[in-house]
Amino acid sequence: MMPTMRTTVTLEKDVERLLRDAMHRSRKSFKHTLNAALRTGLGGKTAPTKAKRFVVEARPLGLRAGIDPAGFNKLADDFEVDAFLEKHARTKKS
């Protein structure tokens, strides 16, 4: 295991933004991201290339024959009324 050095670093605003963006993209901690950036910059290594972005291609599924999309709101209303009546009946018994 390598010995570590603890130090305070003052970052300029643009560097801080770049570091925070890199942290967000890689989902890594500040410490890990800063160390990786320093290794890349000082070691002359190139940063790993980004993976190709995953894209979901949507396609229309449509509804089955006989299903009325306007009926979904009526169904939700019916469930809400049933839940209200059930709750009201329980509180009446108490």
C-alpha positions in Angstrom: 0.0 0.0 0.0 1.3 3.4 -1.0 1.8 6.0 1.8 -0.6 8.9 1.5 0.1 12.6 1.9 -2.6 14.8 3.4 -2.7 18.3 2.1 -4.9 21.3 1.5 -5.5 22.3 -2.1 -7.0 25.6 -3.3 -8.8 25.1 -6.6 -9.7 27.9 -9.0 -13.4 28.1 -9.9 -13.0 26.6 -13.4 -10.9 23.7 -12.1 -13.4 23.0 -9.3 -16.2 22.9 -11.9 -14.2 20.5 -14.1 -13.5 18.3 -11.1 -17.1 18.2 -9.9 -18.3 17.4 -13.5 -15.8 14.5 -13.6 -17.0 13.3 -10.2 -20.5 13.3 -11.4 -19.7 11.5 -14.7 -17.6 8.8 -13.0 -19.7 8.5 -9.8 -16.4 8.5 -7.9 -15.4 10.4 -4.8 -13.5 13.7 -4.7 -10.3 12.0 -3.6 -10.4 9.3 -6.3 -11.3 11.8 -9.1 -8.6 14.2 -8.1 -6.0 11.5 -7.9 -7.0 10.1 -11.3 -6.9 13.6 -12.9 -3.4 14.3 -11.4 -2.1 10.9 -12.5 -3.4 11.5 -16.1 -2.1 15.1 -16.2 1.3 14.5 -14.7 1.9 11.0 -16.0 1.2 11.9 -19.6 -1.4 9.2 -19.9 -4.5 9.9 -21.9 -7.9 9.7 -20.2 -9.9 6.6 -20.9 -12.3 7.1 -23.8 -16.0 7.4 -23.1 -18.1 4.4 -23.8 -20.7 4.8 -26.5 -23.9 6.3 -25.2 -26.7 3.9 -24.7 -29.8 5.0 -26.5 -33.3 3.4 -26.1 -35.2 3.4 -29.3 -38.9 3.8 -28.5 -41.6 2.3 -30.6 -45.3 2.8 -30.5 -47.0 -0.1 -28.6 -50.6 1.1 -28.9 -53.4 -0.3 -26.8 -55.2 -3.6 -27.3 -58.4 -3.5 -29.2 -61.3 -2.6 -27.0 -59.4 -0.6 -24.4 -60.5 3.0 -24.1 -57.7 5.2 -22.7 -60.3 7.7 -21.4 -61.5 4.8 -19.2 -58.3 4.8 -17.2 -59.3 8.0 -15.4 -62.7 6.5 -14.5 -60.9 3.4 -13.1 -58.6 5.6 -11.0 -61.6 7.5 -9.7 -63.4 4.3 -8.8 -60.4 3.1 -6.9 -60.2 6.4 -5.0 -63.9 6.3 -4.1 -63.6 2.7 -2.9 -60.5 3.6 -0.7 -62.4 6.6 0.7 -65.5 4.5 1.6 -63.4 1.8 3.2 -61.5 4.3 5.3 -64.7 6.1 6.3 -66.3 2.7 7.3 -63.3 1.9 9.5 -63.4 5.2 11.3 -67.2 4.9 11.8 -66.7 1.5 13.6 -64.1 3.0 16.0 
